[in-house]
Amino acid sequence: MAAYTIILIKTCSKERFNTNFQVYALGWVLADRNGFKVESHSGGLMGMLSLNLMVPDLNPASSMIMGINVLEKIKI
């Protein structure tokens, strides 16, 4: 049993980012973008969204956490 799921690559991603593979692995999305391996994980709770992004070959990592008002968006 594999600990990953292969994700179909959309044509726009293949053309825009030169993507050859994309898999979902235990909460992380692993893909190649313009020849570099990219690891990302996103999530959220009521009122918050987050995104973690790493590019091991270049050694950068970034995290973004946003506060949002979901109720305002859906007019409740």
N, C-alpha and C positions, 0 to 999 in steps of 0.2 A: 504494500500500500504506500503510495507516494504522499508526502506531506505538502503537496502543492496542487494547484488547479491551473491548467492552461487557460488563458483568456484570449479570445479571438481579437485580433488586431483590426481596428477600423481602418479603412482606406485612408482617411484624412490623417490619422496618426502615422501611418507608414510613410506617407508622402511628406508630411511636415517635419517629423522627428527622425526619419530614417530608422524606424523601429523594426527589429527582426524577431523579438520575443517579448512576451509579457505573461507573467504568472502571478497567482495569488498564493502566498505561502504564510500560513499561520498569522494572518492579520496584516501582513506586509504585501505590497505590490512590488515585484521585481521586474525591471524592464531595461532595455537598452534605448538610449536616446542619443542620436548623433554619434554612436560609437562608444558611449560611456554607459556603464552599468548604473542604474538609478534605483534606489530603494526608498519607498514612501509608505507612510501609514497615516490614515486620517480617521477622525472620529468626532463625536460631539455629544453633548448633553443639552437639555433645554437651556437655551440662552448662550451656548458656547459651541464653537467649531474649532478644530485643531488640525494641523497638517505638519508632519515631520518628513523631511526630505534629506537624503544623503547621497553623495556621489563619491564612493570609495576611491576611485582612481584619481580624483582631483583633491580628495581629503576635505571637502567642505561639507558642512551639515547645517541645516537651518530648521527652525520651528516657527510656526505661526499660530497664534491663538487669537480668536476673534470673539468679541461679545456681540450677540445679535438679539433682536427682538422678534422671535418667530411669530408671536401672536399678531403683531402689527402687519406682518407680511401677508397673513392669510385672513385678515380682517375679522377677527373674532372679538 
